[in-house]
Amino acid sequence: MLDDRAKLLLKALVERYIADGQPIGSRTLSRASGLELSPATIRNVMSDLEELGLIASPHTSAGRIPTARGYRLFVDTMLTVQQGQFAPQSLAPDQPQKVISNAANLLSSLSSFVGVVMSPRRSSVFRQIEFLRLSERRLLVIIVSPEGDVQNRVIFTEQDYTQDQLVEAANYLNANYKGLTIEQVRERLKNEVETLRTEIATLMQAAVAASSEAMSDTKDEVVISGERNLLAVTDFSSDMGHLRRAFDLFEEKAQLMRLLDIAGQAEGVRIFIGGESKVVPFEDLSIVSAPYEVDGQIVGTLGVIGPTRMPYDRMIQIVDITSKLVSNALSHHK
């Protein structure tokens, strides 16, 4: 256990390093902490902190920087978040994918780092299906989910249909199958197809096939905004290896998905510090994340990815407020 003096010095060291990005020496730490301690006493405390794995010396200088373990202790026990450091923006209710895209841009612009948002898991239930004749034997199927998400599919049919026939088929489908999953519609069609008029049955089967294809394409996706912001971060611009690893992570969206899935398993803001576990495999990256909801149900996760040396108090506010804005925008849109 650290005594109060060691905690205060560690807190001052982390805060000063986040602000300046330079290894912290004993004289600098003495001024930053405000403690009336001799440089020798501070060096002794720093030596103890180093033995505990909370700080490390990056090279032969006398300065120290926080380790992943030091950052973790800092964010868990020493971080204070002051409310109202910036005015909250707004996200207008819109189609879910537009809200998600705007949220990623908002996270990026507010943090000056990278904003990431996992798209909401889409339902296999449809609220409405419409047909639009494009040309001979070529139709557009429009599928609207209960959340208001719209999927379009162009299909080709063996025979031509008039727009009146398409409207009749859509009305029948919406009146009798609305609110069912695509699988439930498919099963019911097997039993009812004999009693339906040929053109309606054919169109309904085509609609079910198009819906299945649309739903299979709606795997969880990650929307990323602001990757270029990392070019302005000294920690990355001075080391191309660090920058390359960061961009590799953005390219490997499956790994980002796993990170955000883990983050979405808990309520509230969570902080993942690079190097402390296999969750974030890169020592120079940290993620501040939070889940968002639709009508009280968690459906996705969003967050900020930036250098381990990030102002965590500000990032917590940005992520927390944005998750609430996304939840409101999606829940209010019907």
N, C-alpha and C positions, 0 to 999 in steps of 0.2 A: 504493500500500500504506500502511496505517496503522501508525504505530509503536505500541509497547506502551502509551505514555501516552494516545494518542488512543483506542486500543481500550478501555482501562480507563475513560476518561471517557464514551465512548459507552455502554458496558455500564451504568455507574452511572446515566446519564441515562435509558436505556430502563427500567431496573428501577424507578427512582424515579417515572417518569411512569406506568408500569403501576400502581404502588401508589397514587399520589395523584391522577392525572388532571389535574394542573396543569402549565403550562409551567415548565420548569426553568431557573432563573437561575444565574449563575456562583457566587454564594455558596452556594446550596443544593447545587450540583454539587460544590463543593469539600468540603463536609461529607460528602456521600454517597460520594464516591470515596475519602476518607481520604488524599488526596495533599496533601503540603505544597507547594501551588502558590499563587501570588498570583492574585487575581481577574483581573488583566490577562492573565496567561498562559493561564488557563482560557478567557477570552473569545477569545483568539487561536486556541486549539484548536477551540473551538466554531465560529468563523468558517471554519476549514478544513473541518470536518465539514459545515457548511452548503454550502460550495462543491462538495463531493463529492456533495451531494444526500442525505445521510444524516440530517440534521435540518433543521427549518424553523421559522420564526417565524410563529405563527398570527395575530398582530396586532402592534400597535405596541410591546408589552411586550418587555423584554429576554430573556424566557424562550424556550426552544426545546422542540420536541416531535419525536419520531422520525418519519421518513417511512416509506413502505412499503419503500424500499430499506434504510433503517436497521434496521427490524424484521427484514428478511431476513438481513442480516449478523449481527444479534444471534442469531437462532434457529439459524443455520447454524454459527456459529463461537464463540459466547460462552455459549450456554445450557447450564447444567448441571442435570440432572434427578436429584434425590435420591429414592431409592426409599423406599417405606414411609411416604409422607406421609399416607396414609389406608388404612383397613382395606378390603380388597376385599370386595365384596358377593358374592352368588351368584345365578345364574339357573338355575332348575330346568328339566330337560328337559321339553318339552311340544310341542304342535303348533307347527310353525315360525312361524306368524303370531303366536302368543302369545309366543314367545320374542322375536321382533322387537319387538313392542309393549312388552314389559317392558324390553328393552334401551334403547329410546328414552327411556322414563321414567327408567331408571337413569342414563343419560348426562345427562339434564336435571337430575335432582336432585343429582347429584354436582358438576356444573359450575356450576349456577345460571344456565346459559345455555340454548341450544336443542339438544336431542338429535335427530339424524337417523339413520335406518337404512334402507338400501335392502334391500327384501325379497329373499330368495334367488331366483335364476332357477329357476323350476319346470321339472321334467322333463315331457316329453310321454309318458313311459312310465307305465303304471299297474301297481300291485301287486295291486290288488283292486277289483272292482266288485260292488256289491250292489243289489238292487231291493227296494223296499218299497211295498206296495199302500196308497195313501192313501184312495182311493175308486174308484168305478166309472170305468175307463179313465183313471185319474190315478195316476201312479207317481212315487216318489222314487228317483232314481239316485244312489248314493253311490260316489264315485271316490276311491280312496286311492293316492297317489303312493308311489314307493319311499322318499321322504324322510319319509313319514308325514303329509303334508299331505292334508287332506280337502276335497273339493269336492262340493257337493250340487246337483242339478238336478231340478226337477219337470218331467215330460214327460206329454203326453196321447197315448193310443193309440187306434187305430180300434176295437179290440175290448177286452173286459175280460179280465183274467187273474187266476187264483187265486194265492195266495201260494206254493203248491207249484210252480206253473209258473214263477213268478219265481225261486224258489230253484234249480230245475233249470237255468234259463237262466244264472243267475249262476255256478253251479258249473261248467257247461260252458265258459263264457267264461273263468273264472279258471284252469281246468285246461289249456286249450288256447292261451290268448293272453296269459297273464301274462308280463310282462317285455318285451313288444313295444310299439313306439310306436303311437299311434292310427292313423297313416298305414299302418303295416304290417298292423294289424288290418283296416283298410278294404280293402286289396288282397287279403288272404287271404279275406275274406268274399265278394268278387266271385267267387272260384273255388269256394267251398265252399257258397254259399247254396242251391244246387240240392239238395245232399245232406242238408241240415238240415231238421228238422221246421219247419213254417211258423211256429208261435208262437215257437220259439227263434230262428229267423232274423230275424223281425220285431223281437224284443226286442234282439237283438244289434246290429242296424242302428240302433235307437233309442239304445242305449247308446253306440255309436260317435259318433253325432251329438251326444249330450249331452256326451260327453267332449271332442270337438273344440271345442264351445262353451265348456266350462269352461277348457280349455287356452288358448283365444284370449283369455279374460278375465284370465289370470294374467300380464299384462305386468308388468315390474318396477315396483314401487311404492315410494314413499318414505313412511316413517312418521315423523312429526314430533311432538315433544313439548316443551312448555315455551316456546312463543312468547311467552307473557305475561311470562316472566322478563326480557325485554328492556325492559319498561316500568320496571323497577327499575334499569336501567343508565343512569347519568347521561349517557353519550355519546349515548344515543338519546332519553331522556325530555326532554332540553333542546333537541332539534331534531326537530320532527315530520317534516321531510323525510327525515332519516336513518331514522326509525322506519318511515315509509311504504315506503321502498325495501326495508327488511328484510322487511316483511310481503309486499310484492310478490313477493319471491324465494320465500317459502314457498308462496305461491299458485301460482307458476309452477313446478310440480313437474318439468316437462321440463328446465328449466335446472338444478335441483338434481340431477336424474338425470345430466346431463352432467358436473357437478362430481364426483359420487361415482364415475361411471364412470372418469374420469381418475384419481381417487385410488386406485381399485382396480387400476390397471395396474402398481403397484409394491408391493413387500413393505414391511411395517412402517408406522410412523406418518409421515404427510406433513403439511406445514403449507402452506396457501395463504393468502397475505396480500393483503387487498383493495387494489386499486390498482396492484399490481406487474405485472399482466398481465390479459389478457381472461378468464382463468379465473374470477376473482372480480371482477366489474365494479364492485363497490361499495367505495370506499376505506375505509369505516368498518366493514367486516365481514371476519373471518378464519375459516378453517375448519381444524380439526385432525382428520384422518381416518386410518382404517386399514381394510384389508380383513379379512374374516373367512372362515373355511373350514368345509367339511363333509367330514370324512374326508380331509383333506389337500388338497382342491380349493377354490380361492377361488370363492365363489358370490355375494358381495355386499360392500358397504362400509358403514361407519358413521362417525359423527363428531360433533363439537361445533361449532356455529356461534355466534359471539359477537363482541364488539367487537374491533377490531384491538388495542386496549389490554386484552388478556387475559393472565392468568398462564400463559404457554405451558408452563412446566415442569409445572404441575399438570394442565393439559389433556392433555398427552402421556401422563401416567400413567393418567388416567381413560380415555382412548380406547384405549390399549394393553391395559389390563386388561379392559375391556369386550369388546374384540374377541376376546380369549382365552376369556372366559366364554361368549360367543355360540357360538364354535366348539365348545367343549366341550358345551354344552347341545344343539346341533343334531346333533353327531356321535354323542352317546351315546344319542340317541333313535331307536329303530328301531321 
